[in-house]
Amino acid sequence: MALQLAGHVDLPPHVKTGGFDHAAVHRGTGRVYVAHTANDAIDIIDDSTHRYVGSVRELPAVAGALVSDERDLLFTSNRGENTVGMFSPTVDGDVAKVPVGLGPNGLAYDPVRHRLLAANVGHPTIPDSFTLSIVDIESKGRIADIVVAGRTRWTVFDPWAEVFHVNIADPPQIVVVDAENPVAARRIVTIPSAGPHGLDIDVATRQLFCACDGKQLIEVHADSGEITRQVEIGGVPDVIFFNVTLKRLYIAIGDPGVIDVVDTTTLRCSETVPTERGAHTLAFDATSNAVYAFLPGTHRAAVYIDRD
């Protein structure tokens, strides 16, 4: 097996119902930041020691965590108060917050224009509440809102094409938004499987990887929108991460609680690693090839090293 268990990290017990959500790694400090939604906090793990070192609190129903190594910033999506937060992982200071749309979730960042996209899950009974908010980080102001056709899921920034790609659950599609002029969708790609969820990109080969609730991994050409390949996966996915060095995709599947490891050269599942039921979210450290699976039942992180 490529993914080998290196140990576990104990995290704070859940204060409320719920568990963990999106996570990200700050390469400068070697720290992992995970949204502990049940605690309204971001928990912090030191990657070198695999130990919990603290939390950033007062982030209501925090769902997302995203790092910009270029700008030395960490962003959060705070669904409980409809804001995004931002702070430096290396400089002490308060979390600055900016109001966005209803239920911010997925985040993507353009480091050149210094703009953040917040994908808002909205509410089916509130008209035009499925939106994408664009935030200018320099001015800390929201500069655009784009209405989309359904509930948003994950989103990624494509630095080569200078666009944001955003998964929409229903109707199943990927919305492409121009980073320079984010006033409307540049292109909409229809996805041939129910519930596009996890999303990542191989910038060099121009391939998007879209993991769907229909238990399919769909490969999409990032520029043309052509569906190039697809393969069945072992359950309903959530978070995915692409390892550009090893050409592997890690897919978190909460039921039954596994990580599917997909070889992106062949687009075939090379192994399935058991985690814990409900473990639907991951972090990936490209420097150490470490994969963190967050275990809500035991409020821990399982640490795996991909040893090729």
C-alpha positions as a printed NumPy array, in Angstrom:
array([[  0.   ,   0.   ,   0.   ],
       [  1.243,   3.5  ,  -0.826],
       [ -0.584,   5.264,   2.026],
       [  0.944,   4.108,   5.316],
       [ -0.516,   5.108,   8.673],
       [  2.003,   7.214,  10.614],
       [ -0.159,   7.893,  13.674],
       [ -3.041,   9.908,  15.052],
       [ -3.455,  13.452,  16.343],
       [ -5.924,  14.035,  19.178],
       [ -8.053,  17.143,  18.586],
       [-10.428,  18.95 ,  20.971],
       [-13.711,  17.142,  21.683],
       [-16.786,  18.411,  19.854],
       [-18.621,  21.123,  21.758],
       [-21.745,  20.805,  19.594],
       [-23.061,  18.265,  17.128],
       [-21.164,  17.979,  13.9  ],
       [-17.519,  17.435,  13.15 ],
       [-14.817,  18.653,  10.781],
       [-14.895,  20.219,   7.332],
       [-12.358,  21.624,   4.86 ],
       [ -8.654,  21.793,   5.733],
       [ -5.478,  23.31 ,   4.289],
       [ -1.71 ,  23.297,   4.837],
       [  0.505,  26.373,   5.272],
       [  3.881,  25.374,   3.843],
       [  5.807,  28.213,   5.472],
       [  5.059,  26.98 ,   8.985],
       [  4.326,  23.342,   8.193],
       [  0.981,  23.62 ,   9.951],
       [ -2.358,  22.086,   9.083],
       [ -5.535,  24.122,   9.58 ],
       [ -8.863,  22.282,   9.756],
       [-12.372,  23.68 ,  10.138],
       [-13.747,  22.207,  13.362],
       [-17.339,  23.111,  12.588],
       [-18.729,  21.656,  15.812],
       [-16.478,  24.017,  17.807],
       [-16.758,  27.193,  15.694],
       [-12.975,  27.02 ,  15.408],
       [ -9.996,  26.293,  13.204],
       [ -7.792,  23.637,  14.823],
       [ -4.054,  23.75 ,  14.134],
       [ -1.707,  20.749,  13.795],
       [  2.087,  20.901,  13.57 ],
       [  3.01 ,  18.675,  10.63 ],
       [  6.555,  17.95 ,  11.838],
       [  5.454,  16.582,  15.221],
       [  1.893,  15.527,  14.347],
       [  0.563,  17.36 ,  17.396],
       [ -2.352,  19.702,  18.043],
       [ -0.978,  23.16 ,  18.9  ],
       [ -4.041,  25.386,  19.283],
       [ -7.223,  26.788,  17.78 ],
       [ -8.546,  30.006,  16.267],
       [-11.996,  30.545,  17.75 ],
       [-15.156,  32.623,  17.239],
       [-15.699,  31.437,  13.661],
       [-19.402,  30.459,  13.704],
       [-20.092,  27.155,  11.906],
       [-16.784,  27.436,  10.072],
       [-16.89 ,  25.225,   6.985],
       [-13.885,  26.162,   4.9  ],
       [-10.17 ,  26.708,   5.344],
       [ -7.912,  27.84 ,   2.514],
       [ -4.242,  28.886,   2.583],
       [ -2.386,  31.27 ,   0.296],
       [  1.339,  30.614,   0.661],
       [  2.032,  33.43 ,  -1.818],
       [  0.325,  36.029,   0.385],
       [  0.837,  34.328,   3.764],
       [ -2.887,  34.291,   4.492],
       [ -5.468,  31.854,   5.743],
       [ -9.105,  32.26 ,   4.736],
       [-12.179,  30.786,   6.431],
       [-15.821,  30.485,   5.397],
       [-18.038,  31.087,   8.416],
       [-21.417,  29.689,   7.479],
       [-23.037,  30.584,  10.799],
       [-22.665,  34.332,  10.201],
       [-22.337,  34.532,   6.388],
       [-18.804,  35.909,   6.434],
       [-15.341,  35.001,   5.246],
       [-12.436,  35.48 ,   7.63 ],
       [ -8.768,  36.181,   6.917],
       [ -5.634,  36.267,   9.03 ],
       [ -1.896,  35.621,   8.771],
       [ -0.602,  32.269,  10.061],
       [  2.709,  33.929,  11.001],
       [  1.747,  37.373,  12.328],
       [ -0.391,  37.792,  15.448],
       [ -3.591,  39.724,  14.888],
       [ -7.352,  39.566,  14.82 ],
       [ -9.367,  37.746,  12.188],
       [-10.744,  40.274,   9.691],
       [-14.213,  39.4  ,   8.423],
       [-16.157,  40.373,   5.287],
       [-19.895,  39.706,   4.734],
       [-20.692,  37.469,   1.748],
       [-23.708,  35.52 ,   0.505],
       [-25.859,  32.962,   2.318],
       [-23.926,  29.992,   3.715],
       [-20.344,  30.392,   2.461],
       [-18.63 ,  27.049,   1.986],
       [-15.999,  26.413,  -0.699],
       [-13.197,  28.94 ,  -1.177],
       [-10.744,  29.707,  -3.989],
       [ -8.146,  32.452,  -4.192],
       [ -6.494,  34.436,  -6.985],
       [ -3.128,  35.595,  -5.545],
       [ -2.354,  37.929,  -8.458],
       [ -5.518,  40.037,  -8.211],
       [ -5.77 ,  39.39 ,  -4.459],
       [ -9.358,  38.192,  -4.786],
       [-11.225,  35.465,  -2.93 ],
       [-14.222,  33.546,  -4.279],
       [-16.712,  32.257,  -1.708],
       [-19.141,  29.644,  -3.003],
       [-22.369,  30.097,  -1.029],
       [-24.664,  27.103,  -0.523],
       [-27.784,  29.316,  -0.226],
       [-31.21 ,  27.956,   0.692],
       [-33.753,  26.341,  -1.683],
       [-36.618,  28.483,  -0.325],
       [-34.789,  31.795,  -0.795],
       [-34.746,  33.034,  -4.408],
       [-31.332,  33.738,  -5.972],
       [-29.478,  32.65 ,  -2.817],
       [-27.19 ,  30.199,  -4.65 ],
       [-24.37 ,  32.645,  -5.327],
       [-20.65 ,  33.189,  -5.727],
       [-19.245,  36.181,  -3.839],
       [-16.014,  37.847,  -4.968],
       [-14.072,  39.614,  -2.217],
       [-11.238,  42.083,  -2.79 ],
       [ -8.765,  41.265,  -0.026],
       [ -6.893,  44.57 ,  -0.187],
       [ -9.996,  46.666,   0.476],
       [-11.781,  43.914,   2.427],
       [-14.917,  44.519,   0.397],
       [-17.273,  42.369,  -1.64 ],
       [-17.068,  43.49 ,  -5.265],
       [-19.393,  41.049,  -7.068],
       [-22.094,  38.423,  -6.601],
       [-22.948,  35.882,  -9.292],
       [-26.191,  33.905,  -9.128],
       [-25.78 ,  30.231, -10.11 ],
       [-28.32 ,  27.513, -10.838],
       [-28.005,  25.43 ,  -7.675],
       [-26.191,  24.61 ,  -4.442],
       [-22.461,  25.176,  -4.693],
       [-19.821,  22.654,  -3.704],
       [-16.036,  22.818,  -4.075],
       [-14.145,  25.401,  -6.116],
       [-10.568,  25.811,  -7.396],
       [ -8.592,  28.639,  -8.981],
       [ -6.845,  27.905, -12.285],
       [ -3.75 ,  30.157, -12.495],
       [ -2.971,  29.249, -16.101],
       [ -6.381,  30.202, -17.523],
       [ -7.036,  32.796, -14.788],
       [-10.496,  31.443, -13.967],
       [-12.368,  29.967, -11.036],
       [-14.022,  26.546, -11.485],
       [-17.026,  25.895,  -9.214],
       [-18.981,  22.668,  -8.745],
       [-22.796,  22.925,  -8.668],
       [-24.666,  19.97 ,  -7.142],
       [-27.979,  20.23 ,  -9.022],
       [-28.156,  20.718, -11.932],
       [-24.815,  18.879, -12.09 ],
       [-22.364,  21.294, -13.656],
       [-19.117,  23.2  , -13.337],
       [-19.391,  26.975, -13.582],
       [-16.32 ,  28.795, -14.93 ],
       [-15.831,  32.426, -13.826],
       [-13.314,  34.877, -15.287],
       [-10.956,  36.121, -12.562],
       [-10.372,  39.51 , -14.188],
       [-14.017,  40.306, -14.876],
       [-16.114,  38.179, -12.468],
       [-19.588,  39.413, -13.342],
       [-21.072,  36.253, -14.876],
       [-20.198,  32.703, -15.843],
       [-17.789,  32.459, -18.762],
       [-18.776,  28.848, -19.427],
       [-20.984,  26.138, -17.942],
       [-19.924,  22.497, -18.238],
       [-22.61 ,  19.817, -17.872],
       [-21.411,  16.901, -15.716],
       [-22.786,  13.406, -16.549],
       [-23.206,  12.269, -12.946],
       [-25.317,  13.362,  -9.993],
       [-23.951,  15.812,  -7.439],
       [-20.518,  17.187,  -8.392],
       [-18.738,  17.574,  -5.055],
       [-14.934,  17.434,  -4.651],
       [-12.859,  19.3  ,  -7.24 ],
       [ -9.161,  19.689,  -8.015],
       [ -6.974,  20.458, -11.018],
       [ -3.794,  19.285, -12.721],
       [ -2.733,  22.656, -14.109],
       [  0.021,  21.209, -16.309],
       [ -2.138,  18.68 , -18.157],
       [ -5.229,  20.948, -18.064],
       [ -7.393,  18.276, -16.422],
       [-10.069,  18.904, -13.798],
       [-11.009,  16.065, -11.475],
       [-14.649,  16.181, -10.351],
       [-15.819,  13.632,  -7.751],
       [-19.598,  13.159,  -7.797],
       [-22.294,  11.885,  -5.439],
       [-23.2  ,   9.441,  -8.222],
       [-20.016,   7.54 ,  -7.238],
       [-18.169,   8.682, -10.333],
       [-14.887,  10.498, -10.795],
       [-15.169,  12.651, -13.919],
       [-12.121,  14.016, -15.749],
       [-12.837,  17.268, -17.595],
       [-10.551,  19.259, -19.883],
       [-10.173,  22.569, -18.066],
       [-10.192,  24.707, -21.218],
       [-12.714,  23.05 , -23.517],
       [-15.066,  21.506, -20.946],
       [-14.823,  18.152, -22.757],
       [-15.468,  15.074, -20.614],
       [-12.352,  12.993, -21.275],
       [-12.628,  10.006, -18.909],
       [-14.604,   8.75 , -15.942],
       [-14.348,   5.92 , -13.424],
       [-16.489,   4.505, -10.641],
       [-15.361,   5.186,  -7.068],
       [-16.207,   3.425,  -3.818],
       [-18.931,   5.671,  -2.446],
       [-20.289,   9.197,  -2.17 ],
       [-17.234,  11.494,  -2.066],
       [-16.51 ,  14.838,  -0.48 ],
       [-13.015,  16.33 ,  -0.331],
       [-10.389,  15.459,  -2.953],
       [ -6.73 ,  16.466,  -3.304],
       [ -4.347,  16.014,  -6.245],
       [ -0.717,  15.034,  -5.659],
       [  1.055,  16.551,  -8.667],
       [  4.364,  14.793,  -7.941],
       [  3.006,  11.26 ,  -7.642],
       [  0.075,  11.782, -10.033],
       [ -2.422,  10.535,  -7.458],
       [ -5.79 ,  11.762,  -6.335],
       [ -6.969,  11.231,  -2.755],
       [-10.762,  10.992,  -2.388],
       [-12.448,  11.097,   1.033],
       [-15.555,   8.901,   1.255],
       [-17.422,   9.211,   4.549],
       [-19.53 ,   6.061,   4.153],
       [-18.115,   3.526,   4.856],
       [-15.112,   5.693,   5.775],
       [-12.269,   5.24 ,   3.305],
       [ -9.793,   7.095,   1.119],
       [ -9.811,   6.017,  -2.519],
       [ -6.401,   6.584,  -4.115],
       [ -6.704,   7.092,  -7.873],
       [ -3.787,   6.92 , -10.305],
       [ -4.516,   9.907, -12.538],
       [ -2.333,   8.57 , -15.373],
       [ -4.635,   5.58 , -15.858],
       [ -7.638,   6.989, -13.958],
       [ -7.943,   3.791, -11.991],
       [ -8.289,   3.272,  -8.242],
       [ -4.968,   1.847,  -7.026],
       [ -5.941,   1.311,  -3.396],
       [ -8.647,   1.927,  -0.808],
       [ -7.561,   2.845,   2.72 ],
       [ -9.979,   2.508,   5.67 ],
       [-10.401,   5.556,   7.931],
       [-13.521,   5.921,  10.112],
       [-17.207,   6.191,   9.303],
       [-18.095,   9.826,   8.697],
       [-14.522,  10.837,   7.798],
       [-15.379,  12.928,   4.747],
       [-12.603,  15.511,   4.791],
       [ -8.836,  15.54 ,   4.188],
       [ -5.761,  17.736,   4.142],
       [ -2.73 ,  17.144,   1.925],
       [  0.821,  18.35 ,   2.571],
       [  2.704,  18.245,  -0.737],
       [  6.076,  18.792,   0.956],
       [  5.932,  15.626,   3.056],
       [  3.372,  13.668,   1.002],
       [  1.242,  13.486,   4.145],
       [ -2.509,  12.937,   3.955],
       [ -4.627,  13.832,   6.991],
       [ -8.054,  12.219,   7.39 ],
       [-10.266,  13.88 ,  10.006],
       [-12.229,  11.418,  12.141],
       [-15.388,  12.948,  13.644],
       [-16.323,   9.934,  15.759],
       [-13.127,  10.07 ,  17.797],
       [-12.201,  13.763,  17.179],
       [ -8.788,  12.827,  15.825],
       [ -6.781,  13.13 ,  12.646],
       [ -5.254,  10.02 ,  11.099],
       [ -1.923,  10.802,   9.413],
       [ -0.847,   8.802,   6.367],
       [  2.41 ,   9.128,   4.423],
       [  2.388,   8.319,   0.711],
       [  5.663,   6.458,   0.26 ],
       [  5.198,   5.78 ,  -3.444]])
